[in-house]
Amino acid sequence: MSDIAVIGAGAWGTSLAIVLGRKGTHRVRLWALEQDVCESIVRRRVNERFLPGRRIPDSVIAGNDLASAVEGAEIVVNVTPSQHCRAVFERLRPLIPPRPVIVSATKGLEEGSLQRMTEVIASVFAAPGGAVPAVGALSGPSFAQEVARGDPTAITIASRDESLLRTVQQEFSDSAFRVYTNSDVIGVELGGALKNVIAVAAGICDGFGLGHNSVAALITRGLAEMTRLVVACGGRAETMAGLAGLGDLVLTCTGGLSRNRSVGVELGRGRKLPEILGSMHGMVAEGIFTTSAAVGLARERQVEMPITEQMHAILHQGKSPREAIHELMTRSGKSELA
């Protein structure tokens, strides 16, 4: 029996705990920041706040105490929002047992440092006297509600550590949750983060009432600029044709369960970002934070990302979405393969 700690009980963290718990071969501890989430799981076996209607197996133990959550854990899964990852792992560092497998399931970039989540985690453990554990990135097309419902889902685990890849593939996979492996950590993490930016743009198209032509063009050109940045950062272009690239991009840009797309829909309908965020009841749309980091990373690597630049202007500089679309469509002529 494997001992697994899931840190973060939002919709995605809870759905992963359900996947791990339903196997019946794991002891799963789910750490939640919110007291009401713990009480809901303990009393009713449901996370009423973030994943209503999906029963959580009895093998999943919920709690608010970090030390208890990771005590004796062989695998630690991080599902906290990207902007809280560093602070959480600074608390976790003295608590985690020696030589754990750490899996990052958060799709985002840290503002300021521009680091991917595995880089953030590694930097915390690399502090004086620390030993950096094996860290992998879990990503791919995976709406939490559908994963928790048991819909067939395929994702990927990325690491340069072969032992970690084998362990996570074996421990997470079941008949409804298929895990592939990939050695391209950079590509998998950046794909999972950057697709959220494009998904906000796709939502804006829907909010404007634009048709399939517009969204198809956006997905295709969005994938092109995502790939440029991945390659510039040392990742592989072919990763962007896989689950963590095209697969997750299509899902997030077209699926009604996408929070990032939903934010874009409301922007396209004329609502202002602070009002939209205030109505999300604690849910996180990672694309809002990732946009700033993506623009910073693109400038640092001298990569052209016109869609991401326009999304940054809309989200953080008050630019009109209609003006942004006009500027994208009237840019100087380019080669599609440039």
N, C-alpha and C positions, 0 to 999 in steps of 0.2 A: 504493500500500500504506500503510495507516494504522498508526501506532506506538501501541500501547495498553499501559498498565501496570495490572495488577489487584493491588491492595494487600490482601492477606489471602487465605490459601489454605485456609480452612475449606471446608465442603461447598458453600456458596453461591458463594463466590469461585471455587472450582475449576470449578463448573458454568458460571459466566459465562465463564471462560477457555476452556472447551470450546466454548461457543456461538461466541465470537469467533474461536477458532482453527480451527473446522471450515469457516468461510467460505473460507479459503485466500487471503484478500486482506489479512490483517492480520499484523503482527508483534506477538505478544503476550508480555509478560513478567509472570510471576506471582510476587509476593513472598510468601514464607512465613516466619513467625517460627521455626517448628520445623525443625531441621536434618534430621530423619528424613523429613519431608514432601518436602523438596527431593530428598533421595536417592532416595526412592521414585519420584518423578516422573521424575527423570533416568535411573534405571536400568530402571524397569519401565513408565514412562508411565502410572502409576496413583497416585492419592493414597490409599494404603492406610489411612491413619489416619482421614480424614474423608469420603472418597467412594470406597470400594472397589468394584471391578468396572466402573468407567467409564473407558475409555481416553481419555487426553489427547492431542490432536493434536501432531504433531512441531513445529508452528509455535509452540507454547507453550513458552517458556523459563522454567524455575523457578530461583529463587535466593533467598539470604538477605540480600543487600546492597541497601539501599534506594536508594542513589545509582545503582547500575547499573540497577535496576528502572525508574526514572523518567527516566533520561537520554534526552533527545530525544523523550519521550512527548508525543503530541498530545492524548491522552485518558487521564486518570487515574481509575480506578474504585476507590472505597474500599469495602471489604467487611470492615473490622475491627469487632470488637464495640464497641458504643456507648460503653462506659466506657473504651475505649482510644483512641477516635478523636482526641481532643484531643492526647494525647501523641504519637501517630503523625504528625499533621500539623505539630506543632511541629518534629519531626525533618525532615519533608518540605519545609517552607516554603523553606529555602535551596537545596533540591535540584531543585525542580520548574522546568522551563523556563518562560520568559515566555509568557503568554496560553494556558495549557492549558485544555481542557474538563475540568472535574472532575465526576464522577458519584458521588453517594452511594447505595450499595445496601444500607446498614445500616438495619434497622428498629428504632429505639429512641430513647429520650430520655436525655440526660445527667443523672445525679443531681446535685443541688446547684444547677446553673445552670438546670435544667428546659428546656434548649435542644434543639431538633431538630438533626439531624446537619448539615444545610446551614448552620444558624446557628453551630454549633461551628466548622466549617471556615472560614466567613467571618470569624469573630472572630479566628481564628489569623492569617489573612492581613491583617486590619485593624490589626495591631500597628503601632507607629510605623514609617513608611517603607515599609509594605507596600501592594500593590495587590491588591484583592480580585478573583479570577478569576471567570469564569462557573461557577456551581455548579447542578447539577440533582439531583433525587431520583428514583431508580428503584424502583418498588414494584409489587406486585400478587400474585395467587395463583401461587406458583411454588415447589414443592418441588424441592430441588436434584437429587435422584435422578432425578426425572421429566424435568427440563430436560436433564440430562446424557444421558439415554436417548434424547432426541429426541422426546418426546411434545409434541404441539401445545400451546403455552403463549402466553398473552396478558398483557402487563404494560403499565405506563405510565411515561413519563418526564415529570417535572414541572419546569418552569422558567419564569421570566419572560423569558428570553432566547430569542428565536425561532430564532436561529442554532444555539444549543445543542440545541434540540428537534429541528431538522432533522438535525443531525449525528448525534445519538445514534440517532434513528429509523432513519436510513440505515445506520449502521455496525453496529448490533446486530441488526437484523431479518434473518431468513431464513425458509425455508419452514416451519420448526417453532417459530419464536420471533417473535411479532408484537408490535411496540412501538407503542402509541398515545401521543399527546401530550396534555398538560394544563398549563394555566398556573397551577393552584392548588397551589402548593408546600406550603402549610400543610396543606391537606386531605389530600394524598397522603402526606405524611410522618406526620402524626398518625394517619391511618388505618392505616398500616403498623405503627406502634408500638403503638397502643391495642388492636388486635385480638389481640395476644399475651396481654394481660391477660385478655380474655374467653375465650381458648382454654384458659388454665389452669383457669378456672372450668368450662368444658365438660368438661375431663378429670376434674375432681372428680365431676361428675355421672355420668360413665361408671364411675369407680372405685367409686361408691356403688351401681352397678347400676341407675341411673335410666333411663327410657326416652326415646323420641323427643320426647314432649311437653315434657319438661324442657329438653332441648337446644334445641328450636325456640324456646321462650320465652326462653331465655338469649340466643340469637343475636339475636332481635328486639329485646329490651330492651337488650342490649349495644350494638347498632347505634344505638339511640336516644340512649344517653348518650354514645357516641362522637361522634355528630353534634352534640349540644349543645356539647361542648367545642370541636370544630372550628369551629363558627360563632362561638363566643365569642372564639376566637383569631384570627378574620379569614378563615377558610376558607369554602368553599361547601358547603352541605348536599348538593347534587347529586353532589359528588365521592364522598360516602359511599354512593351508589347504584351506584358504578362498581367498577372492578377493584381499586383500592387500598382500597376500603371494604368493601362487601358481598362482593365476590369473594374477597378475601383472608381476610375474617372466616369465611365458610363453609368455605373450605378448611382453615384452621388449627383450627377448632373440631371438624371432623368427620374429618379425614384422619389415618390411622395414622402418617404420617411426621412429624407435628408434634411437635417437642421440647417446646413449651410445653404442649400438650395432654397429652403423656406425663407431664410433671411433675405435672399435675393428677390424672391417673389414679392415680398412686402416692400422692398426698396423700389421695385419696378412699379408698384401700385401707388407710390408717392409717400409712403410712411418714412419717418426719419429713424436713423439707426438707434438712438437712445430709447425711443419709444418701443421699437421692436425688441431690443434686448430686455427691456423692463417687463415684457409680456412672456418671456421664455421660462419663468419660474425656476431659475437655477440651472437650466440646460445650457450647454456650452456649444457654440458654433466656432470650431477651431480656426476656420478660414479667416475670421476677422483679425485674430492675432497673427496668424501665419502670413498674411498679406504684407505686413510691414517687414517681417524678417525675410520674406522671399525677395522683396524689392532690394533690401540691403545686401543680400547674398548675390543677387544678379549683378548689382553694381560692382560689388567686390570682385566678381569673376568676369566682369565686362561682357555679360550676356544680355541680349535684347529680349525682353519679355513684355510686349505691348499690352496684352490682356491684363496681366498682373499689375502693370503700372497704372492702367486705367482703374482697376478695382481698388488699388490703394488710394487713388485720388477721390473715388466715390466714398469709400469707407472712412477715410481719415482726413480728407481735405474739403469735404462738402460739395464735390463736383456733381453736376447733374448727370444721372445715368444716360439720359438721351444724348447729351453732349458727348459723353464718353463713347457711345456707340457710333456717333457720327465721325469722331476722330479716328476710330479704328477702321471704319469703312473707307475713309478718304486718305489713308496713309499713302505714301508714294509706292509705286508698283514694285513688287518683289518676285523673286523666283520661289516657287513652293518648296524647293529642296534646299534653299539657302539657309 
